């Protein structure tokens, strides 16, 4: 059996997916540039854990490195590729938009080109719930129009979906895009709320609570994300025989293209999540109540009906359970 390529393997979701694939007996080629957007040490620790298992090979390179990627595809002729590498972060995209053009556009096109020329059987790529942008109809459905992004990050993810559809149409490359909703859990990203708040509370520092705490997020536990990713990888999309060009469905196509939401379909109020975190940590947070930041949206809520129908699974980990597991990992890893 050919190895599976996981780009972003040193990242939060890529690390967990690589572990899962190896548990299923697959050999994994992990591709990551170990960028310094957040702690390189944490990324290196994830890679070290993966390398302790047989069946994992690590390649340190950027998505924009077309020569390295081309050579890798020619050598391994991947049947299944997961593209999880990206420049992440809504707020950082306001400061450094060029980074998103490089990694999320140029880099993604390199992946598409390699898949095209090496006849890859299925490309699964990370999109984001941020593509819903200015839309407020809840829950967010993959069948809604998503043409009003509110950040450069969101625009880059929408562009990924458009590029992927073009390749599905032109070259019949089967592609599946996954819109992740606020992922959290052990080995999580230090720039994300759960990690930031936990660190600040334990260090006795105040936490910045945007939109005066009125935000709602569809917090999705990482194990549920990985289960969805694994099952989606096994389901190669085909053209939708019922697709109508007079009333085009954004989630499918007459090309081998599919979009899914992956979220807990149970939005939680930010202040409620902070209260759960305080309970698990045994400490009360000092809160800086601040207005909503540019590029943010007040609420997210995933409709996962299509995902549940097609792969017989939908995320379901209660926020209380997920927060407890994250705090246990954080205390053990950082010895606090």
Residue pairs with C-beta under 8 A, 6 or more apart in sequence:
1 26
1 27
2 76
2 77
2 78
2 79
2 80
3 26
3 27
3 28
3 29
3 57
3 76
3 78
4 21
4 26
4 27
4 28
4 29
4 78
4 79
4 80
4 81
4 82
4 233
5 28
5 29
5 31
5 72
5 73
5 76
5 78
5 80
5 81
5 82
6 14
6 17
6 18
6 21
6 28
6 29
6 30
6 31
6 82
6 84
7 14
7 31
7 32
7 63
7 81
7 82
7 83
7 84
7 85
7 111
8 14
8 31
8 32
8 83
8 84
8 85
8 86
8 126
9 15
9 17
9 18
9 28
9 30
9 31
9 32
9 47
9 50
9 58
9 84
10 30
10 32
10 34
10 43
10 44
10 46
10 47
10 58
11 32
11 43
11 46
11 84
11 85
11 88
11 189
12 183
12 185
12 187
12 188
12 189
12 222
13 84
13 126
13 180
13 183
13 222
13 225
13 226
13 229
14 30
14 32
14 82
14 84
14 85
15 46
15 47
15 49
15 50
15 187
16 185
16 187
16 222
16 223
16 225
16 226
17 82
17 84
17 226
17 229
17 230
18 28
18 30
18 50
18 56
19 49
19 50
19 53
20 226
20 227
20 229
20 230
21 28
21 230
22 28
22 50
22 53
22 55
22 56
24 230
26 55
27 55
27 56
27 57
28 50
28 55
28 56
28 57
29 57
29 59
29 72
29 76
29 78
30 47
30 50
30 56
30 57
30 58
30 59
31 59
31 61
31 63
31 69
31 72
31 85
32 43
32 47
32 58
32 59
32 60
32 85
33 60
33 61
33 62
33 63
33 85
34 40
34 43
34 44
34 47
34 60
35 87
37 87
37 88
37 89
37 92
37 191
38 189
38 190
38 191
39 190
42 187
42 190
46 187
47 58
50 56
50 58
51 58
59 68
59 72
61 68
61 69
62 103
62 107
63 69
63 85
63 103
63 106
63 107
63 108
63 110
63 111
64 102
64 103
64 106
64 107
64 110
65 110
66 110
66 113
69 110
69 111
69 114
70 114
70 117
72 114
73 114
73 115
73 117
73 118
73 120
74 118
77 118
77 119
78 115
78 118
78 120
78 121
79 120
79 121
79 122
80 120
80 121
80 122
80 124
80 233
81 111
81 115
81 120
81 122
81 123
81 124
82 124
82 125
82 229
82 233
83 108
83 111
83 123
83 124
83 125
83 126
84 125
84 126
85 103
85 107
86 103
86 104
86 107
86 108
86 126
86 156
86 157
87 93
87 99
87 100
87 102
87 103
87 104
87 153
87 156
88 153
88 189
88 191
89 153
89 191
90 130
90 151
90 153
90 154
90 295
90 296
91 293
91 295
92 99
92 153
92 191
93 99
93 100
93 151
93 152
93 153
93 156
93 295
94 151
94 152
94 294
94 295
97 152
100 152
100 153
100 156
101 156
104 153
104 156
104 157
104 159
104 160
105 156
105 159
105 160
105 163
108 125
108 160
108 163
109 163
111 123
111 125
112 123
112 163
112 164
112 167
112 173
114 120
115 123
115 167
115 173
116 167
116 171
116 173
120 173
121 174
121 236
122 174
122 175
122 176
122 233
122 236
122 237
123 164
123 173
123 174
123 175
123 176
124 175
124 176
124 177
124 178
124 229
124 232
124 233
125 160
125 164
125 175
125 176
125 177
125 178
126 157
126 177
126 178
126 180
127 157
127 158
127 160
127 161
127 177
127 178
127 179
127 180
127 259
128 153
128 154
128 157
128 179
128 180
129 140
129 179
129 180
129 181
129 182
129 218
129 261
129 263
129 300
129 302
130 149
130 150
130 151
130 153
130 154
130 157
130 297
131 146
131 149
131 154
131 157
131 158
131 161
131 179
132 140
132 144
132 146
132 179
132 297
132 300
133 146
133 148
133 149
133 150
133 154
133 297
134 148
134 149
134 150
135 144
135 145
135 146
135 148
136 299
137 144
138 299
138 301
139 265
139 301
139 302
139 303
140 179
140 261
140 300
140 301
140 302
140 303
141 261
141 303
141 305
142 179
142 250
142 251
142 259
142 260
142 261
142 303
142 306
143 249
143 250
143 251
144 250
145 250
146 158
146 250
147 158
149 155
149 157
149 158
150 295
150 296
150 297
151 294
151 295
153 295
154 295
160 177
161 177
161 259
164 175
164 177
164 257
165 175
165 253
165 255
165 257
167 173
167 175
168 174
168 175
168 253
168 255
168 256
168 257
169 253
169 254
169 255
169 257
172 255
172 256
173 256
174 236
174 237
174 238
174 256
174 257
175 237
175 256
175 257
175 258
176 232
176 235
176 237
176 257
176 258
176 259
176 260
177 257
177 258
177 259
177 260
178 228
178 229
178 232
178 259
178 260
178 261
178 262
179 259
179 260
179 261
179 262
179 263
179 302
180 220
180 225
180 262
180 263
181 217
181 218
181 219
181 220
181 261
181 262
181 263
181 264
181 300
181 302
182 192
182 193
182 217
182 218
182 219
182 220
182 263
182 300
183 192
183 220
183 221
183 222
183 225
184 192
184 193
184 194
184 219
184 220
184 221
184 222
184 322
184 323
184 326
185 221
185 222
185 223
185 322
185 325
185 326
185 329
186 222
186 325
186 326
186 328
186 329
186 330
187 222
187 329
188 194
188 195
188 222
188 326
189 195
190 196
190 199
193 217
193 270
193 273
194 219
194 273
194 277
194 323
194 326
195 330
196 207
197 207
197 274
197 277
197 285
198 277
198 281
198 326
198 327
198 330
199 330
200 206
200 207
200 285
201 207
201 277
201 278
201 281
201 283
201 285
202 281
202 283
202 336
205 286
206 285
206 286
206 287
206 288
207 274
207 285
207 286
207 287
207 288
208 288
208 290
209 270
209 271
209 274
209 287
209 288
209 289
209 290
210 290
210 291
210 292
210 293
210 296
211 270
211 290
211 291
211 292
211 296
211 298
212 289
212 290
212 291
213 269
213 270
213 271
213 274
213 287
213 289
214 269
214 270
214 298
215 269
215 270
215 292
215 296
215 298
215 299
216 267
216 268
216 269
216 270
216 298
216 299
216 300
216 301
217 267
217 268
217 270
217 273
217 299
217 300
218 263
218 264
218 265
218 266
218 267
218 268
218 300
218 301
218 302
219 264
219 268
219 273
219 319
219 322
220 262
220 263
220 264
220 302
220 315
220 317
221 264
221 315
221 317
221 321
221 322
221 325
223 317
224 262
224 264
224 314
224 315
224 316
224 317
225 262
225 315
227 313
227 315
228 260
228 262
228 307
228 311
228 313
228 314
228 315
229 262
231 311
231 312
231 313
232 260
232 307
232 311
234 311
235 310
235 311
236 256
237 252
237 256
237 257
237 258
238 256
239 253
239 254
239 255
239 256
240 249
240 252
240 253
240 254
243 249
243 252
243 253
243 254
245 254
250 259
251 258
251 259
251 260
251 306
252 258
252 259
258 310
260 304
260 306
260 307
260 310
261 302
261 303
261 304
261 306
261 307
262 302
262 304
262 307
262 315
263 300
263 301
263 302
263 304
263 315
264 302
264 315
264 316
264 317
264 319
265 301
265 302
265 303
265 304
265 314
265 315
266 319
267 299
267 300
267 301
268 319
272 319
273 319
273 323
274 285
274 287
276 319
276 320
276 323
277 285
277 323
277 327
278 284
278 285
280 323
280 324
280 327
281 327
292 298
304 314
304 315
307 313
307 314
308 314
330 336
